[in-house]
Amino acid sequence: MVRVGSPPESPRPAAPAGPAWNGPVWLIPITATVTCSAVAVALVDGDARLAVAICLVVASAAVALVTAESARRGSRIVAHQARHAAATGDLRARHQAEVAALLRGIAAQESAMLRLTGEQLPKAILHVQQGESAEEVLDGLVRGQVDAPEISPDFAAARIAVLRSVAEAVEAEEGMRDSAQRAFVNIARRVQAIVHQQATDLREMEERHGAQPDVFGDLLRLDHGTALIGRLADSIAVLGGARPGRQWQNNVPLYSVLRGAVSRITDYPRVELMAVTEVAVVGMSVEPLIHALAELLDNATRYSPPQTVVRVSASEVQSGVAVEIEDGGIGLAEEARRRVERLLEEASAGLDLADLGESPRLGLAVVGRLAQEHGFRVALRPSAYGGVRAILVIPKELITTAPVSVVSGAAPGLDALPAARTRKPSGPARGAVARADRGPGNRRDGGEQGFGEREFGERAYGARERAGVAESDDAVGRTANGLPQRRRRLPATPPRVGPPQAAPARTDAGPPPRAADPAPESPEPGLWLAAFQSAVSGDSPAPGGRDESLDEGER
């Protein structure tokens, strides 16, 4: 039985034609019978000859009748076979035509499905994600499209329905994503406003209580914690598609940018600023660069032993300026390094808050997002110290000439800054003392012994200066664009008594140094966060300079 959709069959051979019953063939049996009858009659005796003859005549007549009937039936069979063969040929030809049409239709539908899944659906999703409406996307995909004749209208309608459903689902999802991102950005902005107000209040309190070291030290620690909260709010804003923090109008020296980045991490005493090229960063990229560097520094300090140092340097390369951050941690395995680089690539491709999962790690995601928006290039390599070396390349377009330092004979931002230090192999290092005394009580009670007090010591001096405490005359210098660069200043009042330690004699005016400052004249790389914030925000303005602020709260 032939069915539609059954596989095509090879043509069967035609049925052999039957004997030509209309010819003399049917006479052969009768002739043979008559001949045999005549021979039999001739051979028998006279008495039996008549009976034999009668029997033979009857037999010959019967044979003739049977032969005639067989010939008639054979002719009918031959005619029926001919008609059946003709009908079978027609059915076979029709079946083969139908199978060919079905195969062409299946091929056309397969091609349409491949085009739908490989071209139309990705294009529709991309256009919807870029902001177009589902109807606009469908009109653009369907308009001018001519389907193959083999594609049925039902199939074409079903394909358009699939496109519409996917486009509308993606549009709804993107709407929810945008709403969530806007909500996160609004929350981040509220937190930033609170942080800004908190920082302003803390500065006022520091000015009022600058003469009380215990209160002042606590306020400075609160100030630093407020800065960390501001960085987290900035990270949420960046992942929500907004800019981090304030916008800068003037160019800022790269060294000041690095100081601002160090000021926004928890373990700032462990950061050692090495050689930094004398360039400046254009204003629009200052805050994004500070934030990206702060996230890399935070990762370096978090994932390395607390007694190790994180080294930061910046040098000019062919494509711009490369900032290198090296830690002494355990390093990254090859698989972990590829995973981190993949996270950076995904963040550069548009990773946001919805893609971070239940336990988000914001640092590298924020770095990748900022790198994608501002053209930074970030790479992770093994460090010579056994840890990880993070390299951030600032493109040439974001680099300009650094302003000339007012402080003569000093490398930009190194000797002129009280926070800058060099690690000496001989003698007790101040960083080691600081890390040993970094507890809250030690920082409060030890004056300048711990890194907590040293971090904010310059700001304390500024408050004491306003309270009438004498300082050295060459304490302040400014760059051409108004950013402060300061030399180490000494208070004229006796310091608080700290843990007794040996210290070299001082030749300058003022009381002897605290026991925790064995080398007061040797600069140490690090950052005095509050001093920098206080100086650049205008607490100690210099004539002719323009105050800029790296305060976390300012926007």
GIJOWO-V895058 format. One line per field, one symbol per residue. ss: DSSP state (2 for helix, 1 for strand, 0 for the rest). Layout:
# GIJOWO-V895058
ss->???
This chain:
# GIJOWO-V895058
ss->000000000000000000000002222222222222222222200222222222222222222222222222222222222222222222222222222222222222222222222222222222222000022222222200000000002222222222222222222222222222222222222222222222222222222200002222222222222222222222222220000000000001122222222200000222111111001110222222222222222222220000000111111110011111110000000222222222222222000022200000022222222222220011111100000111111112221110001000000000000000100000000222222200022222200000222222222222222200000000011110000111000000000000000000000000000000000000010000222222220000000000000000000
